[in-house]
């Protein structure tokens, strides 16, 4: 339920109870878009009354205390300056060591019925709620002019602490794309190649639109006549369902989708409202089902018992999706190539025992814009260890105590993993072994959504 006042919308968690029996009971109203939501069987509660026309209604009286109930309790960032990692200690004792280093204690496996019920209820929720609900109460969204020099755009992303921004074409009056950290990874790789036509000086004058055109050639996006095939901007409207937004992100392989409002299809007035991401949608799911966990049976299961994520294989087991990991002594060039080839957002950096030391992410490339570091480093000679030092400069705008490495245990229940993935900036969780921090797997946002949506 929501109440609007001078302070804006107030969300109030509300429990509806039905005590009159029946095999399947659904709830429907304006707050569900008049879509039927299955209710979870619980003990009866005397909060219902017969109406004067023979129907049975549930009565709910809102008290002032309801306003104080938190909808979602995000995990506070770690205190101190000594570590950029975070993992819960709860449940460490539930993992046992064995010769294959990945054998947990036996858990009950998820039933097909539980999965089907959970996916159905999530599908109903995603279809009933709109992209407009992802908009924060306050905040800013940065867009870049396609005629900006690439170098200037590089510095803007770093200074603003963001990894991507929508692109606006003033001449055509529309949004035409997104500039992301991956663009700068490709640019850095081109700068590092012998014989490349792209030089640092050219970054001063080359525009974003010129880079996007060059990128099209690099990606061989050419039709039979030799003309560039433009890639259409993946976008959504505020009235699109969360299900539609999630599918656009998954199917296009992008990290965010701009939410753009336009009075009509031909209107020149385009308003950029928000950048929708899977983490924002997941936060809505967690907030909605937080007070009724029984309605999603799979939430209580440990992630090791669910077909979710990518895992280090046991001895003798084929590895169809190898984990992308690197040592700190590997070159920055190797890291950038792996980010491109493996199509991942981050790479675990491990020691000789495969214990997690840190994570190098796509967005870390923007740290090289500080003091024009990218102009005087050699990608082949610069190690990942050195690149992480550039990133973690304590005198930078964001400091070295920003949490960058997010972990979980294989015994963590799914609801805990989903809540962690729903936090801003968290796109992957590294699954580690208790105590030793041996890397056992990776669970990403896209992994979670493909499982929850049955994709």
C-alpha positions in Angstrom: 0.0 0.0 0.0 1.2 3.6 -0.5 0.2 7.0 0.8 1.3 10.2 -0.9 1.9 13.3 1.1 4.2 16.3 1.2 7.1 14.0 1.7 6.2 11.9 -1.4 5.2 8.3 -1.5 5.4 6.2 1.6 5.5 2.4 1.2 3.7 0.3 3.9 4.2 -3.4 4.0 0.8 -5.0 4.4 -0.2 -8.6 5.1 -3.5 -9.9 3.7 -4.9 -13.0 5.4 -7.6 -15.4 4.2 -9.1 -17.9 6.7 -12.0 -19.3 4.8 -10.3 -22.3 3.2 -9.9 -23.2 -0.4 -7.2 -24.8 -2.5 -6.0 -21.7 -4.4 -6.6 -18.2 -3.2 -5.5 -15.1 -5.1 -5.4 -11.4 -4.3 -6.1 -8.7 -6.8 -6.4 -4.9 -6.8 -5.2 -1.7 -8.3 -1.9 -2.2 -6.6 -1.4 -5.5 -8.6 -2.6 -4.0 -11.9 -5.7 -6.2 -11.3 -3.5 -9.2 -11.9 -4.3 -12.2 -9.7 -1.4 -13.0 -7.2 -1.5 -16.4 -5.5 -1.5 -16.2 -1.7 0.7 -18.4 0.5 -1.2 -20.8 2.9 -0.8 -19.7 6.6 -2.8 -20.1 9.8 -6.1 -18.3 9.9 -6.4 -14.9 11.4 -9.6 -13.1 12.6 -9.3 -10.1 10.3 -12.1 -10.8 7.9 -15.8 -9.9 7.8 -18.9 -10.6 5.8 -20.2 -7.8 3.7 -23.9 -6.9 3.3 -24.0 -8.3 -0.2 -22.8 -11.8 0.7 -19.1 -11.5 -0.1 -16.2 -11.9 2.4 -13.8 -9.0 2.6 -10.5 -8.6 4.4 -10.3 -5.4 6.5 -6.9 -3.7 7.2 -6.5 -0.7 9.4 -3.2 1.1 8.9 -1.5 2.4 12.1 1.2 5.0 12.5 3.7 2.2 13.4 3.4 0.9 9.8 5.3 3.9 8.6 8.4 2.8 10.5 8.6 -0.7 9.1 11.6 -1.0 6.7 10.9 -2.5 3.3 14.5 -3.5 2.7 17.5 -3.3 5.0 20.6 -2.9 2.8 23.9 -4.1 4.2 26.0 -1.3 5.6 29.4 -0.9 3.9 32.3 -2.3 5.9 34.0 0.0 8.3 37.7 0.7 8.3 40.3 1.0 5.6 42.0 -2.3 5.6 39.9 -4.4 3.2 37.8 -4.0 0.1 36.2 -7.4 0.5 33.0 -8.4 2.2 31.6 -11.8 3.1 29.3 -13.1 5.8 30.9 -15.3 8.4 27.5 -17.0 9.1 27.6 -20.6 8.0 31.3 -21.1 7.7 31.2 -24.3 9.7 28.8 -25.9 7.2 31.5 -26.6 4.5 33.7 -29.6 4.8 37.1 -30.0 3.2 37.8 -33.0 0.9 40.1 -34.0 -1.8 38.2 -32.2 -4.5 38.1 -29.0 -2.4 34.5 -28.3 -3.4 32.4 -31.0 -1.8 29.8 -29.6 0.6 27.7 -31.3 3.2 24.6 -32.9 1.5 21.6 -30.6 1.0 18.2 -31.4 -0.2 17.8 -30.5 -3.9 15.2 -28.1 -5.1 12.0 -29.8 -6.4 10.6 -29.0 -9.8 7.4 -27.9 -8.2 9.1 -25.4 -5.9 10.9 -23.9 -8.9 7.7 -23.7 -10.9 5.8 -22.0 -8.1 8.5 -19.5 -7.4 9.0 -18.6 -11.1 5.3 -18.2 -11.6 4.9 -15.8 -8.7 8.0 -13.8 -9.8 6.6 -13.7 -13.4 3.3 -12.3 -12.0 5.1 -9.7 -10.0 7.3 -8.6 -12.9 4.4 -8.4 -15.3 2.3 -6.3 -12.9 4.9 -3.7 -12.1 6.2 -0.9 -14.3 9.6 0.5 -15.1 8.4 3.8 -13.6 8.7 2.2 -10.1 12.4 1.9 -10.6 12.9 5.6 -10.5 14.5 6.8 -7.3 13.0 9.7 -5.3 16.0 11.8 -6.1 19.2 11.5 -8.1 20.9 12.5 -11.3 21.4 10.9 -14.7 24.3 12.0 -16.9 24.1 11.9 -20.7 26.9 12.7 -23.1 26.8 14.6 -26.4 28.1 12.4 -29.2 30.2 15.2 -30.4 32.3 15.3 -27.2 35.9 14.2 -27.6 36.5 10.6 -26.4 39.2 11.8 -24.0 36.8 14.2 -22.3 34.1 11.6 -22.0 36.8 9.2 -20.4 37.5 11.9 -17.7 33.8 12.6 -17.1 33.0 9.0 -16.3 35.9 8.7 -14.0 35.2 12.0 -12.2 31.5 11.1 -11.8 32.3 7.6 -10.6 30.1 5.9 -13.2 30.9 3.2 -15.7 28.5 4.3 -18.5 26.3 7.1 -19.8 23.6 7.4 -22.5 24.6 9.3 -25.7 22.5 12.2 -27.0 22.6 13.3 -30.7 21.6 17.0 -30.7 21.4 17.1 -34.5 18.8 14.4 -34.6 17.2 15.2 -31.2 17.4 11.6 -29.9 19.4 9.2 -27.7 21.5 7.0 -29.9 23.5 4.7 -27.7 25.5 4.2 -24.6 29.2 4.9 -23.9 30.5 2.3 -21.4 33.7 1.1 -19.7 33.9 -1.6 -22.4 34.4 1.2 -25.0 37.4 2.4 -23.1 38.7 -1.2 -22.8 38.6 -1.5 -26.6 40.2 1.9 -27.0 43.0 1.0 -24.6 43.6 -2.2 -26.5 43.7 -0.4 -29.8 46.2 2.1 -28.3 48.4 -0.8 -27.2 48.5 -2.5 -30.6 51.4 -1.9 -32.9 50.5 0.0 -36.0 47.2 1.2 -34.6 45.8 4.3 -36.3 44.3 5.5 -33.0 46.8 7.6 -31.0 46.6 9.5 -27.7 46.7 12.8 -29.6 43.7 11.7 -31.6 41.7 11.2 -28.4 41.9 14.9 -28.0 39.9 15.5 -31.2 38.1 12.3 -32.0 34.5 12.4 -31.0 32.4 9.7 -29.5 30.4 9.4 -32.7 33.7 8.8 -34.6 34.7 6.2 -32.1 31.4 4.4 -32.4 31.8 4.4 -36.2 35.3 2.9 -35.9 34.0 0.4 -33.4 31.4 -0.8 -35.9 34.2 -1.6 -38.3 36.2 -3.3 -35.5 33.2 -5.5 -34.8 32.7 -6.3 -38.5 29.2 -5.0 -38.3 29.0 -4.5 -42.1 26.3 -5.5 -44.6 26.8 -6.9 -48.1 27.1 -3.4 -49.6 29.9 -2.4 -47.3 27.9 0.1 -45.3 27.9 0.2 -41.5 25.0 -1.5 -39.9 23.9 0.8 -37.0 23.1 -0.9 -33.7 19.8 0.3 -32.4 19.7 1.7 -28.9 18.1 -0.7 -26.4 15.7 1.4 -24.4 12.4 1.2 -22.5 9.5 3.4 -21.5 8.2 4.1 -18.0 5.1 2.1 -18.7 6.9 -1.0 -19.8 6.7 -3.9 -17.4 9.6 -4.9 -15.3 9.4 -8.2 -17.1 10.0 -6.4 -20.5 12.9 -4.4 -19.1 14.6 -7.5 -17.7 14.2 -9.4 -20.9 15.7 -6.5 -22.9 18.8 -6.4 -20.7 19.2 -10.2 -20.8 18.6 -10.6 -24.6 20.8 -7.6 -25.6 23.6 -8.4 -23.2 23.8 -4.8 -21.9 24.2 -3.7 -18.3 21.6 -1.0 -18.3 18.6 0.2 -20.3 17.7 3.9 -20.4 14.2 4.6 -19.4 13.1 7.3 -21.8 9.7 9.2 -21.7 8.3 10.6 -24.9 4.8 12.1 -25.3 4.5 10.3 -28.6 6.6 8.3 -31.0 7.3 11.3 -33.2 7.7 13.8 -30.5 11.1 15.6 -30.4 10.9 15.9 -26.6 12.7 12.9 -25.1 13.2 12.8 -21.4 15.8 10.6 -19.9 14.4 9.4 -16.5 16.6 6.6 -15.3 19.1 3.9 -16.2 17.4 0.6 -15.4 19.5 -2.4 -14.4 18.9 -5.9 -13.2 20.1 -4.9 -9.7 17.3 -2.3 -9.5 14.7 -4.9 -10.6 16.1 -7.4 -8.2 15.8 -4.9 -5.4 12.1 -4.6 -6.2 11.7 -8.4 -6.0 13.5 -8.6 -2.7 11.5 -5.7 -1.2 8.2 -7.2 -2.3 8.8 -10.8 -1.2 10.8 -10.0 1.9 7.8 -10.2 4.3 6.4 -13.4 2.7 9.4 -15.6 2.0 7.2 -18.7 2.0 5.7 -17.6 -1.2 9.0 -18.3 -3.0 10.1 -21.8 -1.8 13.5 -21.6 -3.5 14.6 -18.6 -1.4 15.6 -20.8 1.6 17.8 -23.2 -0.4 21.6 -22.9 -0.4 22.9 -21.8 -3.8 25.0 -25.0 -4.1 21.8 -27.0 -4.5 20.4 -24.8 -7.3 21.5 -24.8 -10.9 22.8 -21.3 -10.6 26.1 -19.7 -11.6 29.5 -21.1 -12.8 31.5 -23.4 -10.6 35.0 -24.8 -10.4 34.6 -28.5 -11.5 35.2 -31.4 -9.2 38.1 -33.8 -10.0 37.3 -35.7 -13.1 34.3 -33.5 -13.9 34.3 -31.7 -17.3 34.3 -28.0 -17.2 32.0 -26.6 -19.8 32.2 -23.0 -18.6 35.6 -22.4 -17.2 36.0 -19.7 -14.6 38.0 -16.7 -15.7 40.7 -16.1 -13.1 44.1 -14.4 -13.2 47.2 -14.0 -11.0 48.2 -10.5 -9.9 51.4 -10.9 -11.9 49.4 -11.2 -15.2 49.5 -8.3 -17.5 46.8 -5.6 -17.7 46.6 -6.6 -21.4 45.7 -10.1 -20.5 43.0 -8.8 -18.1 41.4 -6.5 -20.8 41.5 -9.3 -23.4 39.8 -11.7 -20.9 37.1 -9.2 -20.1 36.3 -9.0 -23.8 36.6 -12.6 -24.7 34.9 -14.1 -21.7 32.2 -11.4 -21.8 32.2 -11.0 -18.0 32.0 -7.8 -15.9 34.9 -8.7 -13.6 37.7 -11.2 -13.0 38.7 -12.7 -9.7 42.4 -12.1 -9.0 43.8 -15.1 -7.1 47.1 -16.3 -5.5 48.9 -19.5 -6.4 46.5 -21.4 -4.2 43.5 -20.0 -6.0 42.5 -17.9 -2.9 40.8 -14.7 -3.7 42.9 -11.5 -3.4 40.8 -8.9 -5.3 38.6 -8.4 -8.4 39.4 -6.4 -11.5 36.3 -5.0 -13.1 35.4 -3.4 -16.4 34.7 -0.1 -14.6 38.2 -0.1 -13.2 39.5 1.0 -16.6 38.2 4.5 -15.9 40.8 5.0 -13.1 43.5 5.2 -15.8 42.0 8.6 -16.8 43.4 10.1 -13.6 46.5 12.2 -14.3 46.5 10.7 -17.9 47.9 7.4 -16.7 46.7 5.8 -19.9 49.2 7.9 -21.9 52.4 6.5 -20.3 51.7 2.9 -19.5 52.4 -0.2 -21.5 49.5 -2.7 -21.3 51.9 -5.7 -21.7 54.3 -4.5 -19.1 51.8 -3.2 -16.5 50.7 -6.0 -14.2 47.2 -6.4 -12.7 48.8 -5.7 -9.3 50.0 -2.3 -10.5 46.6 -1.6 -12.2 44.9 -2.3 -8.8 47.2 0.2 -7.1 46.3 2.9 -9.7 42.6 2.1 -8.9 43.0 2.2 -5.2 44.9 5.4 -4.9 44.0 6.8 -1.4 44.1 10.3 -2.8 41.6 9.6 -5.5 38.0 11.0 -5.3 36.6 7.7 -4.2 39.4 6.5 -1.9 40.8 3.0 -1.3 38.1 2.0 1.2 35.4 1.6 -1.4 34.1 -1.9 -1.3 34.9 -3.6 -4.6 35.1 -7.3 -3.9 31.8 -9.0 -3.0 31.7 -12.6 -1.9 29.4 -15.3 -0.6 29.5 -18.9 0.5 28.1 -21.9 -1.3 26.0 -22.6 1.8 24.4 -19.1 1.7 20.6 -19.3 1.0 19.4 -17.9 -2.2 17.5 -15.0 -0.6 20.8 -13.7 1.0 22.6 -14.0 -2.4 19.8 -12.1 -4.2 19.8 -9.3 -1.6 23.5 -8.9 -2.0 23.2 -8.8 -5.8 20.5 -6.2 -5.5 22.9 -3.6 -4.0 24.2 -0.8 -6.3 27.5 -1.7 -8.0 27.3 -5.5 -7.3 27.0 -7.4 -10.5 28.8 -10.6 -9.5 29.5 -12.5 -6.3 32.6 -14.7 -6.0 31.7 -17.9 -4.2 34.6 -18.7 -1.8 35.4 -21.5 0.6 35.2 -20.6 4.3 38.4 -19.6 5.9 40.8 -20.2 2.9 38.8 -18.0 0.4 39.5 -20.6 -2.3 37.4 -19.5 -5.3 34.6 -22.1 -5.9 32.4 -20.3 -8.3 30.8 -17.1 -9.6 27.1 -16.0 -9.4 26.2 -13.0 -11.5 23.0 -10.9 -11.8 22.3 -12.4 -15.2 22.7 -15.9 -13.7 20.2 -15.1 -11.0 17.6 -13.7 -13.5 18.0 -16.5 -15.9 17.2 -18.9 -13.1 14.3 -16.9 -11.6 12.8 -16.3 -15.0 13.4 -19.8 -16.4 15.7 -18.5 -19.2 
